[in-house]
Amino acid sequence: MERQDYRDARLFYGEGILQCDIYSITQLTSIWLVNEPMRTSMYNVMNRCLNCLQVKATENDTVAISKLILYYEEGIGTPKSEELASYWVDRLNGFRQPVRADNGFTEVRPVRTGRRMRFFAGYAFSPVMPVGVTVGGVGSRIGWYGRFKTNASFRKSDYLFADGRPQMTEEAYLRPLGKKRNAFAATAGLVVKCTPWLYTSAGAGYGKYDLLYSYTQLDDEAAEVGKIWFKNRDASYKGVSAEIDVAVKWRAAYLSAGVNTLSFKYVDWSVGMGVFF
């Protein structure tokens, strides 16, 4: 290993795998990590290392469990598997290490694995706000997310629509044309990893929803003068936006579905998709 003669080292330490020698497994794992061109020829021996680690892990060998987590996270001798890595992380955290505290009593602390947070990003859709993006990150159990959704409409209103009719200070002849929505919501919240494939999230933020009506203004001879927009005061909201979602993960991808409300007056459903990286 010191001469970086990895081929001879692989053959030498490969003999130790017959006895499931943990030192040989450690050395072969180091070769795999630092010498990518040799990985194809090492797949079989690393698969045997994996089998040895699985046997030792079932006997509650914490060193073997730590290495097993690395094997599934990095895909050493086996395809990557976030689910299996998470399973063995939970098993490892099930063991406790006694630590002598300053007051003379013995404390119990979980074994730390040093696993990094996995980040994710995706597209968020709802019928009213079809343009959205979600980003976040999840550790072993808890994570965070941020989301922004809009319908990409920012039409300004000229007058109010209230009590079932347009509100104008001057007399005008109007012909109704249609309606339009302005909507956006910015939220953030907590993600909880329930199982390796099931996640839930809940968050809150600020949102706005305006319902606009358009009318054509006519002159005394019924000729079109221009278009006027009215905001429906009774069907427009702004304030607290709250939501709750459930997401299902498969490999690096996820699908989500949930419900959200604006000012606890307007309720809408949403779906999303994205990837972990």
N, C-alpha and C positions, 0 to 999 in steps of 0.2 A: 504493500500500500504506500509506503514512504517513497518508493521509486516510481509510483504511479503506473506500475505494470499490472493493469487491471485484469488482463486476460489470465495471467498466471494466478493472481489473487482470487479470481472467480473460481478457478479449478480447485485451489487449495481450500477455500472456505466452503466450497460446495460439498466437500467430504464431510464437513461438520454438520450438514443438514440431516445426514442419516441418523444422527443422535439428537436432532432438534436443538443443537447448541445455540444459545441465545447470542453469544459473541459472534459466531459465524453469521447468524441472521443479521446482526447489526452491521457487520462489515459489508455483506452483500447488498444491504439496503443503501449504504453509503455509495457503493459503486453505481448502483442504479440511478441514484439522484444526481451524481456529478458527471456521469458518462452516458449521455443520451444515445449516441450511436450504437452502444452495446445492448440496448434494451431488448431489441428483437431476439437476440441470441440468449438473453437471460430470462425470458418469460417463464420457461418451464421451472428453472431453479427457484425463481421468485414465487411461483405458484406453490412450490413445496414449502418455502418459508412461510407463506400465508397459511398453509394447512397446519404447520407446527404452531404458529401463533394462535390459531383458532383452538387447538387442543389445549394449549397452556392457558388461554383466556377462560375457557370453561372451568379451569381449575382455580380461577380467581387470581391469576398471576397478573398483577397490575402493570408490570413492565411490558408483558406481552400485549395487554389490552391497549396500552399507549401506542405501541407500534402498530397494532391492528387498526387503530383509528387513522394513523398516517397512511397505511396501505389503502384503505378505502377512500380517503380524501384525495390521494395523489394517483390512484389507479395503479398501484404497484402489484404486478402479477395478477391483476383482476380489473375489470371495469370499475370506474369510479362509482361510488354509491353514497350519496349524502344520507340516505335513510339508514344504512348499516353503520356509517360513521357516527350518526347521532345516537343510534342504539347503544354502541359501545361507550360513547361519552357518558350517557346516562348510567351505564353499568359502573364506569370508573368513578363517577361522582357519588355512587352509592357507597363507596368505601370511604372511611373517615380516617384521618391521621391525627392522633393525639398530639397536642402541642402544649408545653408547659408555659402557663401564663405567669406574669410578674407577681401576681398575688398568691402563687403557689398552687392554685387549682389547675386542673387539666382541662383545657378547652378542646373542642372537636371541630375541625375545619375540613371542608370538602377538598378533594384532590383537584387541582387546577390543571386544565389541559392546554390552555393557551390558544384555543381555537379562535380564529378571526371571525369577525362579523361578515356575513354575506349580504351584499347589496342587491337590490332589484330595481327594475324600471319597467314601466308598461303603459299601455293605452287604457284610458277610462272613458266609458260611454254611458250616457243616459239619454232618454228621448228628448228632453228639453235642452240638455247641454252635451251635444255629441262630440265635442272636441275637448279631450282631457288628457292629462299626463299624471302618472303616479311614480314617485321615487321613494326609496327607503332602505332600511337595513335591518337584519335580524341576527341576533347572537344565538346562543344555545337555546334560549327560551323566549327572551323578550327583545322587541325591536321597536322601530319607529317608522313613520311614513309621512309624506307630504303630498298633497294632491291639489291640482287646479283644473277646473272644468269651466267651459263657456260654450255658448252657441255662436261666438264670433260676430255678434250683432251689437252695435253700440249706437243705435239710432236715438236721436234726441227728440223729445216731445215738445210741441209748441204750446199745447194747452192741456187741461185736465178733462177726463171723462168721468163724471160722477153722477150719482142718482139716476143712472140709466140714460144719460144724454150728454153730449158735448157741452163743455163750459166755456163760453166766449163772452167777452165784455161787449162786443159789437154784434150787430145783426149780420148774419151771413147765410147764404144758401149752400147747403152741404149735401154731397152724395157719398154714401159709404162705399169704400173700396175693399178693405180687408183688414187683417190684423198681423201683428209682428211681435216677437218676444225679444227682450234683452235679458240675458241671464248669465251669471257667473258665480262661482263659489271657490273659495280657497280654504282648505282644511288641513289639519295635521293631527296625528294621534298615535296611539299605541298599537303595536302588533304583538300577538301572543302565538307562539308556536305550540299548538296542542299536541300534534304528533309530527313525525317527519314529513307527512304529506298534507296535513290539515292546519290552516292558519285562520285566526280571527283577528279583526281589527275594529277599533272604534275611535272616532275623532270628532273634532268640532272646529269651527272657524267662522268666517264671515261670508255672507252671500247676498245676492240681490237678484230679484226677478221683477221685470216690468212688462206688463201687457199693454201694447200700443194698438190703437185703431187708426187707420188712415181714411181720410175723407178728401174728396175733390171739392174745392170751393168754386161756386158758380156765380156769375154776375146776374144782373137783372134780366138778361136775355138768354140765360141758361148756357152761356159759354164758359168753358173752363178757365179759371184764373190761376189755379195752382193747387198743390197738395198740402194738406195740413195733418199733423200727427197729434193724437190725443193719448195721454196715459190714463189707463183705467185705474183710478185711485183705489177702488175696492178690490181689485184683483192683482195688485202689485205689492211686493213684500221686500223687506231688507232686514238684515240682522243676523242672528245666530244660525249657522248652518251646522247640523249634526248628522252623523252617518254611522252605520255599522255594516261590516262586510264579512264574508266567509270566502276563503281562497283554498283551492285544491292544487297542490304542486305535483308535477310529474317530471322527473329528471330536473332539467334546468328551467322548465316552463311552468307557468301557473295560469289558472282561470279563476276569476272571482265574481261574486254577485252580492248585492246588498241593497239597502234602502237608505234614503236620506231625506231630511226635512229642512225647510227654511222657515225660521221663526215659529216652528211647530204649527204652521198653518198650511203649508204646501208640502206634499209628500210625493216623492219620485223614486223609481228604482234605477239601478245602475249595474253594469257588468264591466269586466276588465280582463285584460290578458297582458302577459309580460314574461320576462326572463330574470333568473338569478345569475349573478356573475361574481 
